[in-house]
Amino acid sequence: MTNIFSYSLIIIGIIFWFWGTFPLVGNRSVLFKLHSLSVADTLGSMSIVMGLLLQIPREWSLLLLALITLAIWNTVLGYVLAYCSSSGETTQND
Amino acid sequence: MDFILIAMILALLIPIYEAWQDNDIWQKMLAFASIATKTSIMMLVVSVLRDDWPIGVVAVIILSVGNAGLMLLAHLIRRMNEI
C-alpha cells in the first residue's frame, strides 16, 4: 500500500515538473515563467522527496534535510531572481 | 523506478534546451535554477535507489549551495546592469 502511495506521489511530482517547465520554452515574461517555475519546481520536488520518504530508506534524515532546504532555498531563490530581474528592467526604463 | 528516472531526465532536457536557445540573461538564470533543483532531486532518487547515502549528502549540498550561488550570481548581474 505504501509503495503505491509513494510511487503516486513521485509521479505527481514529475507531472508538476513538466507542468512548470513547459511555459519556460515559450516567449512569456521572466516573472510569469518564474512564478510557474518556482511553484512547480518546489512543490514537485517536495512531493518527489515525500514519495521517497515513504519508501523509508536508510537515508531518511538526508531526505528530511532536502525537504527543508527545498522549502527555504527554492522560495528565496525565486524571490531573489524576481527582485534582481525586475529591478534590472526599471533601470533600463529610466 | 527506472521509468521514473527516465521521465526525470526528460524533464531536465527542457530547461537545458531553454538555456541554450534563449539569449536573455534572466531567462538563462531561470533555466539554470531549474536545472540545479532537478539534478539534485534526481541524485536523491538515485541515492535512495542504490541505498548509498554519500550520494544523498552531495545532492543536499548541491541543493543548498547551488541555490545560494545562483542568488549571488543574480545580485552580481543586477549590479553589472546598473553600471
Backbone of each chain as nested JSON, in Angstrom:
{
  "chains": [
    {"id": "A", "residues": [
      {"number": 1, "name": "MET", "atoms": {"N": [0.839, -1.189, 0.0], "CA": [0.0, 0.0, 0.0], "C": [0.888, 1.259, 0.0]}},
      {"number": 2, "name": "THR", "atoms": {"N": [1.88, 1.28, 0.93], "CA": [2.716, 2.494, 0.973], "C": [3.517, 2.605, -0.319]}},
      {"number": 3, "name": "ASN", "atoms": {"N": [3.839, 1.448, -0.938], "CA": [4.599, 1.509, -2.192], "C": [3.794, 2.233, -3.259]}},
      {"number": 4, "name": "ILE", "atoms": {"N": [2.492, 1.867, -3.353], "CA": [1.642, 2.513, -4.367], "C": [1.552, 3.998, -4.085]}},
      {"number": 5, "name": "PHE", "atoms": {"N": [1.368, 4.337, -2.794], "CA": [1.219, 5.735, -2.415], "C": [2.504, 6.499, -2.739]}},
      {"number": 6, "name": "SER", "atoms": {"N": [3.67, 5.875, -2.471], "CA": [4.926, 6.619, -2.712], "C": [5.151, 6.79, -4.205]}},
      {"number": 7, "name": "TYR", "atoms": {"N": [4.826, 5.751, -5.0], "CA": [5.002, 5.914, -6.457], "C": [4.049, 6.968, -6.992]}},
      {"number": 8, "name": "SER", "atoms": {"N": [2.812, 7.016, -6.457], "CA": [1.879, 8.026, -6.989], "C": [2.366, 9.427, -6.626]}},
      {"number": 9, "name": "LEU", "atoms": {"N": [2.95, 9.595, -5.411], "CA": [3.493, 10.916, -5.047], "C": [4.622, 11.308, -5.99]}},
      {"number": 10, "name": "ILE", "atoms": {"N": [5.482, 10.331, -6.327], "CA": [6.623, 10.653, -7.202], "C": [6.117, 11.027, -8.585]}},
      {"number": 11, "name": "ILE", "atoms": {"N": [5.105, 10.307, -9.065], "CA": [4.601, 10.609, -10.418], "C": [3.915, 11.972, -10.432]}},
      {"number": 12, "name": "ILE", "atoms": {"N": [3.196, 12.3, -9.324], "CA": [2.591, 13.642, -9.235], "C": [3.682, 14.701, -9.292]}},
      {"number": 13, "name": "GLY", "atoms": {"N": [4.815, 14.431, -8.588], "CA": [5.918, 15.396, -8.606], "C": [6.466, 15.597, -9.996]}},
      {"number": 14, "name": "ILE", "atoms": {"N": [6.579, 14.5, -10.762], "CA": [7.123, 14.618, -12.123], "C": [6.148, 15.38, -13.004]}},
      {"number": 15, "name": "ILE", "atoms": {"N": [4.843, 15.156, -12.792], "CA": [3.846, 15.91, -13.573], "C": [3.964, 17.401, -13.256]}},
      {"number": 16, "name": "PHE", "atoms": {"N": [4.17, 17.729, -11.965], "CA": [4.373, 19.126, -11.588], "C": [5.594, 19.687, -12.312]}},
      {"number": 17, "name": "TRP", "atoms": {"N": [6.676, 18.898, -12.368], "CA": [7.883, 19.36, -13.065], "C": [7.584, 19.711, -14.502]}},
      {"number": 18, "name": "PHE", "atoms": {"N": [6.91, 18.771, -15.192], "CA": [6.628, 19.035, -16.614], "C": [5.712, 20.258, -16.749]}},
      {"number": 19, "name": "TRP", "atoms": {"N": [4.722, 20.338, -15.846], "CA": [3.773, 21.45, -15.939], "C": [4.5, 22.782, -15.719]}},
      {"number": 20, "name": "GLY", "atoms": {"N": [5.498, 22.812, -14.822], "CA": [6.202, 24.06, -14.546], "C": [7.231, 24.386, -15.599]}},
      {"number": 21, "name": "THR", "atoms": {"N": [7.72, 23.35, -16.291], "CA": [8.83, 23.615, -17.213], "C": [8.347, 23.95, -18.604]}},
      {"number": 22, "name": "PHE", "atoms": {"N": [7.135, 23.513, -18.976], "CA": [6.695, 23.746, -20.358], "C": [6.622, 25.227, -20.711]}},
      {"number": 23, "name": "PRO", "atoms": {"N": [5.997, 26.114, -19.831], "CA": [5.975, 27.523, -20.233], "C": [7.365, 28.13, -20.373]}},
      {"number": 24, "name": "LEU", "atoms": {"N": [8.392, 27.442, -19.817], "CA": [9.742, 28.018, -19.881], "C": [10.172, 28.234, -21.32]}},
      {"number": 25, "name": "VAL", "atoms": {"N": [9.742, 27.364, -22.238], "CA": [10.239, 27.436, -23.61], "C": [9.489, 28.53, -24.381]}},
      {"number": 26, "name": "GLY", "atoms": {"N": [8.336, 28.983, -23.852], "CA": [7.548, 29.984, -24.584], "C": [8.207, 31.351, -24.522]}},
      {"number": 27, "name": "ASN", "atoms": {"N": [7.482, 32.374, -25.013], "CA": [8.074, 33.712, -25.066], "C": [7.458, 34.644, -24.032]}},
      {"number": 28, "name": "ARG", "atoms": {"N": [7.036, 34.106, -22.891], "CA": [6.395, 34.976, -21.899], "C": [7.446, 35.776, -21.14]}},
      {"number": 29, "name": "SER", "atoms": {"N": [6.983, 36.64, -20.23], "CA": [7.939, 37.484, -19.488], "C": [8.647, 36.632, -18.439]}},
      {"number": 30, "name": "VAL", "atoms": {"N": [9.764, 37.186, -17.917], "CA": [10.579, 36.435, -16.948], "C": [9.752, 36.149, -15.698]}},
      {"number": 31, "name": "LEU", "atoms": {"N": [8.975, 37.144, -15.254], "CA": [8.254, 36.973, -13.979], "C": [7.168, 35.912, -14.114]}},
      {"number": 32, "name": "PHE", "atoms": {"N": [6.521, 35.859, -15.304], "CA": [5.471, 34.831, -15.474], "C": [6.096, 33.451, -15.394]}},
      {"number": 33, "name": "LYS", "atoms": {"N": [7.216, 33.293, -16.12], "CA": [7.883, 31.98, -16.12], "C": [8.384, 31.652, -14.731]}},
      {"number": 34, "name": "LEU", "atoms": {"N": [8.916, 32.669, -14.051], "CA": [9.494, 32.418, -12.727], "C": [8.424, 31.933, -11.773]}},
      {"number": 35, "name": "HIS", "atoms": {"N": [7.223, 32.538, -11.877], "CA": [6.165, 32.127, -10.954], "C": [5.819, 30.663, -11.162]}},
      {"number": 36, "name": "SER", "atoms": {"N": [5.498, 30.283, -12.406], "CA": [5.079, 28.891, -12.624], "C": [6.237, 27.953, -12.356]}},
      {"number": 37, "name": "LEU", "atoms": {"N": [7.461, 28.399, -12.655], "CA": [8.613, 27.509, -12.468], "C": [8.873, 27.27, -10.993]}},
      {"number": 38, "name": "SER", "atoms": {"N": [8.909, 28.353, -10.207], "CA": [9.311, 28.147, -8.805], "C": [8.204, 27.424, -8.049]}},
      {"number": 39, "name": "VAL", "atoms": {"N": [6.94, 27.7, -8.409], "CA": [5.863, 26.965, -7.723], "C": [5.956, 25.489, -8.071]}},
      {"number": 40, "name": "ALA", "atoms": {"N": [6.044, 25.204, -9.379], "CA": [6.002, 23.813, -9.813], "C": [7.238, 23.059, -9.357]}},
      {"number": 41, "name": "ASP", "atoms": {"N": [8.426, 23.714, -9.508], "CA": [9.662, 23.014, -9.119], "C": [9.655, 22.7, -7.647]}},
      {"number": 42, "name": "THR", "atoms": {"N": [9.288, 23.687, -6.822], "CA": [9.355, 23.451, -5.375], "C": [8.339, 22.399, -4.954]}},
      {"number": 43, "name": "LEU", "atoms": {"N": [7.094, 22.549, -5.399], "CA": [6.072, 21.58, -4.974], "C": [6.342, 20.21, -5.568]}},
      {"number": 44, "name": "GLY", "atoms": {"N": [6.756, 20.194, -6.839], "CA": [7.03, 18.908, -7.465], "C": [8.169, 18.192, -6.784]}},
      {"number": 45, "name": "SER", "atoms": {"N": [9.235, 18.926, -6.492], "CA": [10.386, 18.291, -5.835], "C": [10.008, 17.844, -4.439]}},
      {"number": 46, "name": "MET", "atoms": {"N": [9.17, 18.644, -3.757], "CA": [8.81, 18.234, -2.394], "C": [7.941, 16.985, -2.416]}},
      {"number": 47, "name": "SER", "atoms": {"N": [7.069, 16.858, -3.41], "CA": [6.251, 15.634, -3.415], "C": [7.101, 14.448, -3.828]}},
      {"number": 48, "name": "ILE", "atoms": {"N": [8.146, 14.667, -4.678], "CA": [9.03, 13.541, -5.002], "C": [9.787, 13.115, -3.756]}},
      {"number": 49, "name": "VAL", "atoms": {"N": [10.291, 14.085, -2.977], "CA": [11.054, 13.728, -1.767], "C": [10.129, 13.06, -0.747]}},
      {"number": 50, "name": "MET", "atoms": {"N": [8.856, 13.524, -0.67], "CA": [7.907, 12.852, 0.229], "C": [7.685, 11.412, -0.225]}},
      {"number": 51, "name": "GLY", "atoms": {"N": [7.586, 11.237, -1.56], "CA": [7.416, 9.88, -2.079], "C": [8.594, 9.009, -1.717]}},
      {"number": 52, "name": "LEU", "atoms": {"N": [9.808, 9.584, -1.77], "CA": [10.999, 8.811, -1.412], "C": [10.978, 8.495, 0.088]}},
      {"number": 53, "name": "LEU", "atoms": {"N": [10.509, 9.473, 0.888], "CA": [10.486, 9.253, 2.343], "C": [9.588, 8.07, 2.69]}},
      {"number": 54, "name": "LEU", "atoms": {"N": [8.506, 7.895, 1.894], "CA": [7.563, 6.819, 2.195], "C": [8.188, 5.449, 1.961]}},
      {"number": 55, "name": "GLN", "atoms": {"N": [9.283, 5.424, 1.182], "CA": [9.953, 4.132, 0.994], "C": [10.79, 3.779, 2.232]}},
      {"number": 56, "name": "ILE", "atoms": {"N": [10.826, 4.72, 3.201], "CA": [11.555, 4.559, 4.474], "C": [12.957, 3.996, 4.22]}},
      {"number": 57, "name": "PRO", "atoms": {"N": [13.796, 4.786, 3.464], "CA": [15.163, 4.306, 3.217], "C": [16.043, 4.575, 4.429]}},
      {"number": 58, "name": "ARG", "atoms": {"N": [17.308, 4.13, 4.344], "CA": [18.26, 4.404, 5.434], "C": [18.554, 5.906, 5.466]}},
      {"number": 59, "name": "GLU", "atoms": {"N": [18.397, 6.585, 4.303], "CA": [18.815, 7.999, 4.234], "C": [17.663, 8.931, 4.548]}},
      {"number": 60, "name": "TRP", "atoms": {"N": [16.724, 8.527, 5.421], "CA": [15.557, 9.394, 5.623], "C": [15.966, 10.762, 6.18]}},
      {"number": 61, "name": "SER", "atoms": {"N": [17.079, 10.802, 6.969], "CA": [17.448, 12.112, 7.542], "C": [17.895, 13.064, 6.435]}},
      {"number": 62, "name": "LEU", "atoms": {"N": [18.574, 12.504, 5.411], "CA": [19.008, 13.368, 4.299], "C": [17.799, 13.895, 3.545]}},
      {"number": 63, "name": "LEU", "atoms": {"N": [16.793, 13.027, 3.395], "CA": [15.603, 13.464, 2.651], "C": [14.88, 14.552, 3.415]}},
      {"number": 64, "name": "LEU", "atoms": {"N": [14.881, 14.447, 4.753], "CA": [14.236, 15.495, 5.568], "C": [14.977, 16.817, 5.396]}},
      {"number": 65, "name": "LEU", "atoms": {"N": [16.317, 16.726, 5.394], "CA": [17.136, 17.94, 5.202], "C": [16.879, 18.516, 3.815]}},
      {"number": 66, "name": "ALA", "atoms": {"N": [16.755, 17.648, 2.811], "CA": [16.493, 18.14, 1.446], "C": [15.129, 18.815, 1.41]}},
      {"number": 67, "name": "LEU", "atoms": {"N": [14.151, 18.269, 2.142], "CA": [12.809, 18.864, 2.162], "C": [12.865, 20.27, 2.721]}},
      {"number": 68, "name": "ILE", "atoms": {"N": [13.586, 20.427, 3.851], "CA": [13.679, 21.758, 4.477], "C": [14.445, 22.703, 3.563]}},
      {"number": 69, "name": "THR", "atoms": {"N": [15.569, 22.2, 3.004], "CA": [16.38, 23.052, 2.117], "C": [15.56, 23.516, 0.936]}},
      {"number": 70, "name": "LEU", "atoms": {"N": [14.773, 22.586, 0.364], "CA": [13.927, 22.954, -0.774], "C": [12.952, 24.055, -0.383]}},
      {"number": 71, "name": "ALA", "atoms": {"N": [12.293, 23.845, 0.779], "CA": [11.246, 24.797, 1.162], "C": [11.844, 26.184, 1.323]}},
      {"number": 72, "name": "ILE", "atoms": {"N": [13.044, 26.258, 1.896], "CA": [13.612, 27.588, 2.184], "C": [14.307, 28.13, 0.948]}},
      {"number": 73, "name": "TRP", "atoms": {"N": [15.301, 27.374, 0.445], "CA": [16.187, 27.966, -0.547], "C": [15.507, 28.187, -1.876]}},
      {"number": 74, "name": "ASN", "atoms": {"N": [14.592, 27.292, -2.271], "CA": [13.978, 27.477, -3.571], "C": [13.077, 28.705, -3.593]}},
      {"number": 75, "name": "THR", "atoms": {"N": [12.333, 28.91, -2.499], "CA": [11.447, 30.088, -2.475], "C": [12.275, 31.362, -2.435]}},
      {"number": 76, "name": "VAL", "atoms": {"N": [13.365, 31.33, -1.617], "CA": [14.175, 32.555, -1.536], "C": [14.846, 32.822, -2.88]}},
      {"number": 77, "name": "LEU", "atoms": {"N": [15.266, 31.737, -3.563], "CA": [15.877, 31.941, -4.881], "C": [14.869, 32.556, -5.839]}},
      {"number": 78, "name": "GLY", "atoms": {"N": [13.621, 32.072, -5.788], "CA": [12.588, 32.662, -6.65], "C": [12.429, 34.14, -6.369]}},
      {"number": 79, "name": "TYR", "atoms": {"N": [12.438, 34.517, -5.073], "CA": [12.292, 35.922, -4.708], "C": [13.482, 36.738, -5.213]}},
      {"number": 80, "name": "VAL", "atoms": {"N": [14.7, 36.212, -5.0], "CA": [15.886, 36.978, -5.403], "C": [15.894, 37.162, -6.911]}},
      {"number": 81, "name": "LEU", "atoms": {"N": [15.561, 36.097, -7.656], "CA": [15.555, 36.233, -9.118], "C": [14.519, 37.261, -9.548]}},
      {"number": 82, "name": "ALA", "atoms": {"N": [13.33, 37.25, -8.902], "CA": [12.29, 38.227, -9.264], "C": [12.776, 39.634, -8.959]}},
      {"number": 83, "name": "TYR", "atoms": {"N": [13.384, 39.812, -7.784], "CA": [13.837, 41.146, -7.384], "C": [14.913, 41.655, -8.343]}},
      {"number": 84, "name": "CYS", "atoms": {"N": [15.903, 40.773, -8.627], "CA": [17.021, 41.235, -9.454], "C": [16.574, 41.479, -10.888]}},
      {"number": 85, "name": "SER", "atoms": {"N": [15.72, 40.592, -11.423], "CA": [15.375, 40.775, -12.838], "C": [14.456, 41.979, -13.0]}},
      {"number": 86, "name": "SER", "atoms": {"N": [13.557, 42.226, -12.046], "CA": [12.644, 43.365, -12.238], "C": [13.366, 44.669, -11.95]}},
      {"number": 87, "name": "SER", "atoms": {"N": [14.307, 44.681, -11.006], "CA": [14.995, 45.955, -10.753], "C": [15.877, 46.271, -11.946]}},
      {"number": 88, "name": "GLY", "atoms": {"N": [16.337, 45.25, -12.667], "CA": [17.13, 45.49, -13.873], "C": [16.276, 46.208, -14.907]}},
      {"number": 89, "name": "GLU", "atoms": {"N": [14.976, 45.781, -15.037], "CA": [14.118, 46.382, -16.068], "C": [13.839, 47.834, -15.706]}},
      {"number": 90, "name": "THR", "atoms": {"N": [13.624, 48.148, -14.415], "CA": [13.292, 49.545, -14.058], "C": [14.452, 50.455, -14.448]}},
      {"number": 91, "name": "THR", "atoms": {"N": [15.701, 50.01, -14.241], "CA": [16.808, 50.927, -14.592], "C": [16.827, 51.12, -16.101]}},
      {"number": 92, "name": "GLN", "atoms": {"N": [16.459, 50.06, -16.857], "CA": [16.516, 50.254, -18.318], "C": [15.42, 51.221, -18.744]}},
      {"number": 93, "name": "ASN", "atoms": {"N": [14.254, 51.231, -18.038], "CA": [13.148, 52.094, -18.475], "C": [13.448, 53.562, -18.171]}},
      {"number": 94, "name": "ASP", "atoms": {"N": [14.353, 53.848, -17.179], "CA": [14.525, 55.278, -16.785], "C": [15.073, 56.088, -17.93]}}
    ]},
    {"id": "B", "residues": [
      {"number": 1, "name": "MET", "atoms": {"N": [11.112, 1.968, -11.129], "CA": [11.817, 3.188, -10.713], "C": [12.682, 3.735, -11.866]}},
      {"number": 2, "name": "ASP", "atoms": {"N": [13.144, 2.804, -12.751], "CA": [13.946, 3.295, -13.882], "C": [13.107, 4.207, -14.758]}},
      {"number": 3, "name": "PHE", "atoms": {"N": [11.823, 3.838, -14.929], "CA": [10.946, 4.677, -15.76], "C": [10.871, 6.085, -15.168]}},
      {"number": 4, "name": "ILE", "atoms": {"N": [10.833, 6.147, -13.812], "CA": [10.737, 7.466, -13.16], "C": [11.992, 8.272, -13.453]}},
      {"number": 5, "name": "LEU", "atoms": {"N": [13.16, 7.613, -13.393], "CA": [14.409, 8.344, -13.661], "C": [14.449, 8.843, -15.097]}},
      {"number": 6, "name": "ILE", "atoms": {"N": [13.96, 8.02, -16.042], "CA": [13.967, 8.45, -17.456], "C": [13.051, 9.65, -17.635]}},
      {"number": 7, "name": "ALA", "atoms": {"N": [11.887, 9.614, -16.948], "CA": [10.967, 10.761, -17.05], "C": [11.625, 12.008, -16.473]}},
      {"number": 8, "name": "MET", "atoms": {"N": [12.39, 11.839, -15.384], "CA": [13.064, 12.999, -14.785], "C": [14.11, 13.556, -15.739]}},
      {"number": 9, "name": "ILE", "atoms": {"N": [14.831, 12.655, -16.429], "CA": [15.864, 13.131, -17.369], "C": [15.196, 13.916, -18.488]}},
      {"number": 10, "name": "LEU", "atoms": {"N": [14.04, 13.425, -18.944], "CA": [13.31, 14.173, -19.994], "C": [12.9, 15.545, -19.474]}},
      {"number": 11, "name": "ALA", "atoms": {"N": [12.444, 15.58, -18.202], "CA": [12.042, 16.873, -17.631], "C": [13.245, 17.795, -17.509]}},
      {"number": 12, "name": "LEU", "atoms": {"N": [14.429, 17.21, -17.385], "CA": [15.643, 18.025, -17.25], "C": [16.068, 18.607, -18.592]}},
      {"number": 13, "name": "LEU", "atoms": {"N": [15.724, 17.888, -19.697], "CA": [16.183, 18.351, -21.007], "C": [15.539, 19.679, -21.396]}},
      {"number": 14, "name": "ILE", "atoms": {"N": [14.297, 19.914, -20.917], "CA": [13.589, 21.129, -21.358], "C": [14.314, 22.388, -20.899]}},
      {"number": 15, "name": "PRO", "atoms": {"N": [14.665, 22.528, -19.582], "CA": [15.393, 23.748, -19.216], "C": [16.771, 23.834, -19.864]}},
      {"number": 16, "name": "ILE", "atoms": {"N": [17.395, 22.674, -20.148], "CA": [18.702, 22.737, -20.828], "C": [18.501, 23.317, -22.22]}},
      {"number": 17, "name": "TYR", "atoms": {"N": [17.444, 22.868, -22.924], "CA": [17.166, 23.422, -24.251], "C": [16.853, 24.907, -24.15]}},
      {"number": 18, "name": "GLU", "atoms": {"N": [16.081, 25.274, -23.095], "CA": [15.728, 26.686, -22.912], "C": [16.98, 27.521, -22.673]}},
      {"number": 19, "name": "ALA", "atoms": {"N": [17.9, 27.022, -21.843], "CA": [19.127, 27.782, -21.541], "C": [19.962, 27.947, -22.801]}},
      {"number": 20, "name": "TRP", "atoms": {"N": [19.878, 26.961, -23.707], "CA": [20.689, 27.024, -24.917], "C": [20.096, 28.004, -25.914]}},
      {"number": 21, "name": "GLN", "atoms": {"N": [18.745, 28.021, -26.033], "CA": [18.168, 28.772, -27.159], "C": [17.845, 30.221, -26.791]}},
      {"number": 22, "name": "ASP", "atoms": {"N": [17.823, 30.568, -25.48], "CA": [17.388, 31.916, -25.131], "C": [18.594, 32.807, -24.87]}},
      {"number": 23, "name": "ASN", "atoms": {"N": [18.544, 34.059, -25.345], "CA": [19.712, 34.928, -25.198], "C": [19.603, 35.842, -23.987]}},
      {"number": 24, "name": "ASP", "atoms": {"N": [18.34, 36.023, -23.472], "CA": [18.187, 36.948, -22.344], "C": [18.824, 36.309, -21.111]}},
      {"number": 25, "name": "ILE", "atoms": {"N": [19.639, 37.08, -20.378], "CA": [20.397, 36.514, -19.252], "C": [19.444, 36.013, -18.166]}},
      {"number": 26, "name": "TRP", "atoms": {"N": [18.31, 36.699, -17.984], "CA": [17.436, 36.288, -16.88], "C": [16.689, 35.013, -17.211]}},
      {"number": 27, "name": "GLN", "atoms": {"N": [16.389, 34.817, -18.506], "CA": [15.763, 33.537, -18.888], "C": [16.767, 32.408, -18.674]}},
      {"number": 28, "name": "LYS", "atoms": {"N": [18.032, 32.688, -18.961], "CA": [19.061, 31.644, -18.738], "C": [19.179, 31.354, -17.247]}},
      {"number": 29, "name": "MET", "atoms": {"N": [19.093, 32.393, -16.415], "CA": [19.206, 32.178, -14.969], "C": [18.042, 31.319, -14.484]}},
      {"number": 30, "name": "LEU", "atoms": {"N": [16.852, 31.576, -15.043], "CA": [15.697, 30.745, -14.669], "C": [15.973, 29.3, -15.023]}},
      {"number": 31, "name": "ALA", "atoms": {"N": [16.491, 29.087, -16.229], "CA": [16.727, 27.717, -16.684], "C": [17.77, 27.049, -15.797]}},
      {"number": 32, "name": "PHE", "atoms": {"N": [18.827, 27.787, -15.441], "CA": [19.86, 27.169, -14.603], "C": [19.317, 26.854, -13.21]}},
      {"number": 33, "name": "ALA", "atoms": {"N": [18.462, 27.735, -12.671], "CA": [17.885, 27.447, -11.346], "C": [17.06, 26.163, -11.408]}},
      {"number": 34, "name": "SER", "atoms": {"N": [16.333, 26.01, -12.513], "CA": [15.507, 24.821, -12.634], "C": [16.373, 23.579, -12.801]}},
      {"number": 35, "name": "ILE", "atoms": {"N": [17.486, 23.725, -13.574], "CA": [18.374, 22.571, -13.762], "C": [18.976, 22.159, -12.433]}},
      {"number": 36, "name": "ALA", "atoms": {"N": [19.393, 23.143, -11.611], "CA": [20.047, 22.822, -10.339], "C": [19.11, 22.031, -9.434]}},
      {"number": 37, "name": "THR", "atoms": {"N": [17.854, 22.503, -9.335], "CA": [16.918, 21.79, -8.455], "C": [16.655, 20.391, -8.978]}},
      {"number": 38, "name": "LYS", "atoms": {"N": [16.451, 20.272, -10.284], "CA": [16.104, 18.958, -10.832], "C": [17.247, 17.971, -10.7]}},
      {"number": 39, "name": "THR", "atoms": {"N": [18.486, 18.419, -10.931], "CA": [19.583, 17.458, -10.821], "C": [19.742, 16.982, -9.39]}},
      {"number": 40, "name": "SER", "atoms": {"N": [19.56, 17.896, -8.434], "CA": [19.777, 17.44, -7.05], "C": [18.668, 16.486, -6.633]}},
      {"number": 41, "name": "ILE", "atoms": {"N": [17.443, 16.696, -7.12], "CA": [16.38, 15.753, -6.754], "C": [16.621, 14.405, -7.427]}},
      {"number": 42, "name": "MET", "atoms": {"N": [17.155, 14.449, -8.668], "CA": [17.453, 13.167, -9.326], "C": [18.533, 12.424, -8.567]}},
      {"number": 43, "name": "MET", "atoms": {"N": [19.516, 13.154, -8.029], "CA": [20.572, 12.468, -7.259], "C": [20.002, 11.867, -5.989]}},
      {"number": 44, "name": "LEU", "atoms": {"N": [19.003, 12.538, -5.401], "CA": [18.381, 11.959, -4.207], "C": [17.675, 10.659, -4.557]}},
      {"number": 45, "name": "VAL", "atoms": {"N": [16.99, 10.646, -5.711], "CA": [16.292, 9.419, -6.114], "C": [17.297, 8.305, -6.319]}},
      {"number": 46, "name": "VAL", "atoms": {"N": [18.437, 8.626, -6.974], "CA": [19.453, 7.59, -7.21], "C": [20.025, 7.117, -5.887]}},
      {"number": 47, "name": "SER", "atoms": {"N": [20.202, 8.039, -4.943], "CA": [20.81, 7.617, -3.664], "C": [19.843, 6.727, -2.891]}},
      {"number": 48, "name": "VAL", "atoms": {"N": [18.546, 6.942, -3.018], "CA": [17.592, 6.048, -2.339], "C": [17.543, 4.71, -3.065]}},
      {"number": 49, "name": "LEU", "atoms": {"N": [17.628, 4.779, -4.421], "CA": [17.575, 3.525, -5.195], "C": [18.761, 2.638, -4.849]}},
      {"number": 50, "name": "ARG", "atoms": {"N": [19.953, 3.266, -4.791], "CA": [21.152, 2.459, -4.565], "C": [21.424, 2.266, -3.078]}},
      {"number": 51, "name": "ASP", "atoms": {"N": [20.596, 2.906, -2.225], "CA": [20.801, 2.842, -0.778], "C": [22.228, 3.256, -0.44]}},
      {"number": 52, "name": "ASP", "atoms": {"N": [22.624, 4.444, -1.005], "CA": [24.012, 4.876, -0.893], "C": [23.981, 6.308, -0.375]}},
      {"number": 53, "name": "TRP", "atoms": {"N": [24.221, 6.507, 0.939], "CA": [23.934, 7.822, 1.499], "C": [24.934, 8.919, 1.09]}},
      {"number": 54, "name": "PRO", "atoms": {"N": [26.253, 8.625, 0.745], "CA": [27.103, 9.746, 0.324], "C": [26.541, 10.497, -0.882]}},
      {"number": 55, "name": "ILE", "atoms": {"N": [25.911, 9.776, -1.815], "CA": [25.33, 10.487, -2.97], "C": [24.237, 11.423, -2.477]}},
      {"number": 56, "name": "GLY", "atoms": {"N": [23.495, 10.985, -1.463], "CA": [22.443, 11.848, -0.909], "C": [23.022, 13.098, -0.282]}},
      {"number": 57, "name": "VAL", "atoms": {"N": [24.189, 12.935, 0.388], "CA": [24.826, 14.114, 1.004], "C": [25.204, 15.108, -0.089]}},
      {"number": 58, "name": "VAL", "atoms": {"N": [25.776, 14.606, -1.185], "CA": [26.172, 15.504, -2.28], "C": [24.937, 16.195, -2.841]}},
      {"number": 59, "name": "ALA", "atoms": {"N": [23.819, 15.459, -2.947], "CA": [22.599, 16.058, -3.508], "C": [22.112, 17.204, -2.632]}},
      {"number": 60, "name": "VAL", "atoms": {"N": [22.148, 17.015, -1.299], "CA": [21.662, 18.082, -0.419], "C": [22.6, 19.275, -0.483]}},
      {"number": 61, "name": "ILE", "atoms": {"N": [23.914, 19.008, -0.609], "CA": [24.873, 20.125, -0.714], "C": [24.612, 20.899, -1.996]}},
      {"number": 62, "name": "ILE", "atoms": {"N": [24.401, 20.165, -3.104], "CA": [24.123, 20.847, -4.379], "C": [22.878, 21.701, -4.24]}},
      {"number": 63, "name": "LEU", "atoms": {"N": [21.876, 21.159, -3.555], "CA": [20.611, 21.884, -3.424], "C": [20.822, 23.21, -2.711]}},
      {"number": 64, "name": "SER", "atoms": {"N": [21.533, 23.159, -1.557], "CA": [21.616, 24.41, -0.789], "C": [22.689, 25.334, -1.34]}},
      {"number": 65, "name": "VAL", "atoms": {"N": [23.891, 24.812, -1.603], "CA": [24.967, 25.699, -2.065], "C": [24.711, 26.148, -3.5]}},
      {"number": 66, "name": "GLY", "atoms": {"N": [24.112, 25.276, -4.302], "CA": [23.837, 25.662, -5.684], "C": [22.879, 26.823, -5.759]}},
      {"number": 67, "name": "ASN", "atoms": {"N": [21.804, 26.746, -4.968], "CA": [20.847, 27.851, -4.983], "C": [21.477, 29.12, -4.431]}},
      {"number": 68, "name": "ALA", "atoms": {"N": [22.316, 28.973, -3.381], "CA": [22.973, 30.17, -2.825], "C": [23.874, 30.804, -3.873]}},
      {"number": 69, "name": "GLY", "atoms": {"N": [24.607, 29.97, -4.628], "CA": [25.479, 30.509, -5.678], "C": [24.68, 31.246, -6.725]}},
      {"number": 70, "name": "LEU", "atoms": {"N": [23.506, 30.694, -7.088], "CA": [22.673, 31.361, -8.1], "C": [22.167, 32.702, -7.59]}},
      {"number": 71, "name": "MET", "atoms": {"N": [21.887, 32.78, -6.295], "CA": [21.431, 34.069, -5.753], "C": [22.527, 35.105, -5.849]}},
      {"number": 72, "name": "LEU", "atoms": {"N": [23.769, 34.702, -5.493], "CA": [24.888, 35.655, -5.583], "C": [25.062, 36.107, -7.021]}},
      {"number": 73, "name": "LEU", "atoms": {"N": [24.936, 35.141, -7.95], "CA": [25.102, 35.48, -9.367], "C": [24.024, 36.464, -9.803]}},
      {"number": 74, "name": "ALA", "atoms": {"N": [22.806, 36.284, -9.306], "CA": [21.719, 37.193, -9.698], "C": [22.015, 38.603, -9.22]}},
      {"number": 75, "name": "HIS", "atoms": {"N": [22.508, 38.721, -7.982], "CA": [22.836, 40.062, -7.486], "C": [23.972, 40.679, -8.276]}},
      {"number": 76, "name": "LEU", "atoms": {"N": [24.933, 39.808, -8.665], "CA": [26.08, 40.31, -9.438], "C": [25.601, 40.856, -10.779]}},
      {"number": 77, "name": "ILE", "atoms": {"N": [24.715, 40.088, -11.436], "CA": [24.22, 40.521, -12.755], "C": [23.44, 41.82, -12.617]}},
      {"number": 78, "name": "ARG", "atoms": {"N": [22.655, 41.924, -11.522], "CA": [21.875, 43.152, -11.317], "C": [22.822, 44.35, -11.213]}},
      {"number": 79, "name": "ARG", "atoms": {"N": [23.909, 44.193, -10.395], "CA": [24.856, 45.314, -10.248], "C": [25.515, 45.618, -11.597]}},
      {"number": 80, "name": "MET", "atoms": {"N": [25.852, 44.563, -12.366], "CA": [26.509, 44.813, -13.65], "C": [25.567, 45.587, -14.574]}},
      {"number": 81, "name": "ASN", "atoms": {"N": [24.251, 45.305, -14.472], "CA": [23.292, 46.015, -15.339], "C": [23.229, 47.497, -14.975]}},
      {"number": 82, "name": "GLU", "atoms": {"N": [23.519, 47.796, -13.705], "CA": [23.372, 49.206, -13.276], "C": [24.542, 50.06, -13.755]}},
      {"number": 83, "name": "ILE", "atoms": {"N": [25.688, 49.373, -14.06], "CA": [26.863, 50.181, -14.442], "C": [26.599, 50.84, -15.801]}}
    ]}
  ]
}
